């Protein structure tokens, strides 16, 4: 989103040049809103002038998003993590995750609260969807995550902001292994206690055959 610079006062107009005012406004803007920024330049050409006007714009990136695929037994989940990069607090609402294939055989069931959520500075919020399918899983999943946001303070809610979107693709999300762990108490004891030596049993079962890429990686890490 773009936050315009504050307008300079009459005293600043008389004592400073346009370049100094622009640099002061830019420094003040970065102090007030310490977001990750992207600087862009727009060139305006007029047909009745031989000169071009260059306007510098600073766009603030309020969020960073990343995804992961979770598996529990035969159930699979898609998780999206949204991190607030700014010093502002935002109110999140209307989160959604859509599959571009739009297949009736595959559904993304949201497990998130429908109420609005407040995300504070440098805080991360997680959204989770469960994958449900009637036939076979596709080879890839093209997803588009979207969430609406606005400043949490009432003074700044006049901003009209477009929803934050994050597009990603998930491939080869078949479950290869089933991992089961169990802790046993010492011989002759009924429970595990602090300070006692207990045994940990880990069972790893391969469910499907490895692909060529996974097989090559498994051979290189066989030791």
Secondary structure, 3 states (H helix, E strand, C coil): CECCCCCCCHHHHHHCCHHHHHHHHHHHHHHHCCCEEEEEEEEEECCCCCCEEEEEEEEEECEEEEEEEEEECCEEEEEEEEEECCCCCEEEEEEEEEECCCCCCEEEEECCCCCCEEECCCCEEEEEEEEEECCCCCCEEEEEEEEEEEECCHHHCCCCCCCEEEEEEEECCCCCEEEEEEEECCCCCCCCCCCCCCEEEEEEEECCCCCHHHHHHHHHCCC
